[in-house]
C-alpha cells in the first residue's frame, strides 16, 4: 500500500495519500485543522465523507470535532491527525446526531478519548441506531464495515469548558434547531467557532428539527464576533455574517412559502414543487434537500 505525506507550507495543506485517494487537512490557524467533506447527498451516491471534520491541537493534547460517516472515514481522519501530532487525543466531540458526523467515532476508541456531545445525544443515538446502521450499510457497503454507534460519556446541557493546556474550548448546547442535539465549539486561542450543521455554506440547509428554533439560534449566533467560522458543510468563513444571512434567507423563505401553501389548502406534494423556489439557484443539492425539508416540516406547520 502506497502512503505518503505532503506538507505545502505556503497553503498549510496536508495531503494524506493512500491507494490513489487523498484526504486533505488544512491548517486554518495556529493549531486548528479542518478537512472539508464533499457535497454529496446522504443516499445511494454517498461515500461517508460529506461534512467538515476538525481537530484542535493544544499543548496538553488534541480535541476532535466530528469524525465522519463511517469507520473507514474516521480511520483516514485519525491517520491524517497523526501526521500532524502525536499528542494524546483527549476529546472527541460530536456536534449532533446525524450519521455523517458520528460513525467515524469507532476509529478513535483505541485512543481512549472522552467522547462529548449534547445531553440528548445518547438517547437520540439509541433511538436512531437501528435505522442508521441499516441505511448506511446499504449506501456504503463494505466501506461501512466496522462502523458502530459510540455514545458520549460526557454531555453538555448548557455550556462546558474543555482544557487543552494553552487553549480552552467552550461548548454550547442548544434547544431543537437543525436537530435536537446541536452544539457549537469555540476555540479561545484563535477565536474560531465550529457550528456543526447550525450553519451550511453553499449546500442547501437540511432540516431535521425545528425550523423556527433554527432561525432563533441563527439570530443568536449572528451576535458573536469571531475571527473565523467553520460550518458543518462548506468552506470556512471569515465573512460569516453574510453566510448566516444567506442561510436565514433560505429558512425564512421556506417557512413563509410553506405557511402560504397551507393557508391556500395546497397539499404537501404540491408544496414540494413551489416552496423556496426563489432560492433554487443559490444552493447545491437544492432539488433533493429542499423537497425533503418540506416533507419533514409541512405537517408540523399545519398545527401552528
Residue pairs with C-beta under 8 A, 6 or more apart in sequence:
1 18
1 19
2 17
2 18
2 19
2 20
3 16
3 17
3 18
4 17
5 14
5 15
5 16
5 83
6 13
6 14
6 15
6 17
7 13
7 14
8 15
11 26
12 26
12 27
12 28
13 24
13 25
13 26
13 27
14 24
14 25
14 26
14 27
14 33
14 80
14 83
14 84
15 22
15 23
15 24
15 25
16 22
16 23
16 24
16 25
16 76
16 79
16 80
16 83
18 76
18 79
23 35
23 76
23 77
23 79
23 80
24 35
24 36
25 33
25 34
25 35
25 80
25 81
25 83
25 84
26 33
26 34
26 35
26 36
27 33
28 34
28 190
28 192
28 228
28 230
28 236
29 190
29 192
29 227
29 228
30 189
30 190
31 56
31 57
31 58
31 167
31 189
31 190
32 54
32 56
32 187
32 190
32 192
33 54
33 55
33 56
33 57
33 81
33 84
34 52
34 53
34 54
34 230
34 236
35 52
35 53
35 54
35 77
35 80
36 52
36 234
36 235
37 49
37 50
37 51
37 52
37 53
37 68
37 100
37 233
38 47
38 49
38 50
39 50
39 202
39 203
39 233
39 284
39 285
40 46
40 47
40 50
41 285
41 288
41 289
42 50
42 69
42 98
42 99
42 100
42 139
43 139
43 288
44 139
46 69
46 100
46 139
46 140
47 69
47 140
47 143
48 68
48 69
48 70
48 72
48 73
48 100
48 103
48 136
48 140
48 143
48 144
49 68
49 69
49 73
50 69
50 100
50 233
51 66
51 68
51 69
51 98
51 100
51 101
51 197
51 232
51 233
52 66
52 230
52 231
52 232
52 233
52 234
53 64
53 65
53 66
53 67
53 68
53 73
53 77
53 104
54 64
54 65
54 66
54 194
54 230
55 62
55 63
55 64
55 65
55 81
55 84
56 62
56 63
56 65
56 164
56 167
56 169
56 187
57 84
57 85
57 87
57 164
58 87
58 163
58 164
58 165
58 166
58 167
58 189
59 164
59 165
59 166
60 87
60 90
60 163
60 164
60 165
60 166
61 87
61 88
61 89
61 90
61 164
61 165
62 81
62 85
62 87
62 88
62 89
62 90
62 91
62 164
63 89
63 90
63 91
63 92
63 93
63 162
63 164
63 169
63 185
64 77
64 81
64 89
64 91
64 92
64 93
64 108
64 113
65 93
65 95
65 185
65 194
66 93
66 94
66 95
66 101
66 102
66 104
66 196
66 232
67 73
67 74
67 77
67 92
67 94
67 101
67 102
67 103
67 104
67 105
67 107
67 108
68 74
68 76
68 77
68 100
68 101
68 103
68 104
69 99
69 100
69 101
69 103
69 104
69 136
69 140
70 103
70 104
70 136
70 140
70 143
70 144
70 146
70 147
71 103
71 104
71 106
71 107
71 144
71 145
71 146
71 147
71 148
72 140
72 143
72 144
72 145
72 146
72 147
73 103
73 104
74 103
74 104
74 105
74 106
74 107
74 108
75 104
75 107
77 104
77 107
78 107
78 108
78 111
81 89
88 111
88 113
89 108
89 111
89 113
90 113
90 114
90 162
90 164
91 113
91 114
91 115
91 116
91 162
91 169
92 105
92 108
92 113
92 114
92 115
92 116
93 115
93 116
93 117
93 169
93 171
93 183
93 185
94 101
94 102
94 105
94 115
94 116
94 117
94 121
94 152
95 101
95 117
95 182
95 183
95 184
95 185
95 194
95 195
95 196
95 197
95 232
96 117
96 118
96 121
96 178
96 179
96 181
96 182
96 183
96 196
96 197
97 121
97 124
97 125
97 128
97 179
97 180
97 181
98 179
98 197
98 208
99 132
99 135
99 136
101 196
101 197
101 232
102 125
102 149
102 150
103 132
103 136
103 144
103 147
103 148
103 149
104 147
105 115
105 148
105 149
105 150
106 146
106 147
106 148
106 150
107 146
108 150
109 150
114 153
114 154
115 150
115 151
115 152
115 153
115 154
116 152
116 153
116 154
116 155
116 156
116 160
116 162
116 171
117 151
117 152
117 154
117 155
117 156
117 181
117 183
118 155
118 156
118 173
118 174
118 180
118 181
118 182
118 183
119 155
119 156
119 157
119 173
120 180
120 181
121 151
121 152
121 155
121 181
122 151
122 152
122 155
124 179
124 180
124 181
125 149
125 151
126 149
126 151
129 149
132 149
133 147
133 149
136 144
136 147
137 144
137 147
140 147
154 160
156 171
156 172
156 173
156 183
157 173
158 172
158 173
159 170
159 171
159 172
159 173
160 170
160 171
161 168
161 169
161 170
161 171
162 168
162 169
162 171
166 189
167 187
167 188
167 189
167 190
168 188
169 185
169 186
169 187
169 188
170 185
170 186
170 188
171 183
171 184
171 185
172 183
172 184
172 186
173 182
173 183
174 182
174 183
174 184
174 198
174 213
174 217
175 210
175 213
175 217
176 182
176 209
176 210
176 213
177 198
177 209
177 210
177 213
177 214
177 216
177 217
178 196
178 197
178 198
178 205
178 206
178 207
178 208
178 209
178 214
178 232
179 197
179 208
179 209
180 209
182 196
182 197
182 198
182 209
182 217
183 196
184 193
184 194
184 195
184 196
184 198
184 221
185 193
185 194
186 192
186 193
186 194
186 226
187 194
190 227
190 228
191 225
191 226
191 227
191 228
192 226
192 227
192 228
192 229
192 230
193 221
193 224
193 226
193 228
193 229
193 230
193 240
194 229
194 230
195 221
195 229
195 230
195 231
195 232
196 232
197 205
197 206
197 231
197 232
197 233
198 214
198 217
198 218
198 221
198 232
199 218
199 221
199 229
199 231
199 232
199 237
199 240
199 243
199 244
199 247
200 206
200 231
200 232
200 233
200 234
200 247
201 231
201 233
201 234
201 235
201 237
201 243
201 246
201 247
202 233
202 234
202 235
202 283
202 284
203 233
203 234
203 283
203 284
203 285
203 289
204 250
204 283
204 284
204 285
204 286
204 288
204 289
204 290
204 293
205 214
205 247
205 250
205 251
205 283
205 289
205 293
206 289
206 292
206 293
207 214
207 251
207 293
207 296
207 297
208 296
210 300
211 251
211 254
211 255
211 297
212 255
214 251
215 248
215 251
215 252
215 255
218 244
218 247
218 248
218 251
219 248
221 244
222 241
222 244
222 245
226 240
227 238
228 236
228 237
228 238
228 240
229 236
229 237
229 238
229 240
229 243
230 236
230 237
231 237
231 243
234 243
237 243
246 282
249 279
250 276
250 279
250 282
250 283
253 276
253 278
253 279
254 275
254 276
254 279
254 290
254 293
254 294
255 301
257 271
257 274
257 275
257 276
257 277
258 271
258 275
258 294
258 297
258 298
258 301
259 301
259 304
261 270
261 271
261 274
261 275
262 271
262 298
262 301
262 302
266 274
268 294
268 295
268 298
268 299
271 294
271 298
272 290
272 291
272 294
272 295
275 290
275 294
276 290
276 293
279 286
279 290
280 286
280 287
280 290
283 289
283 290
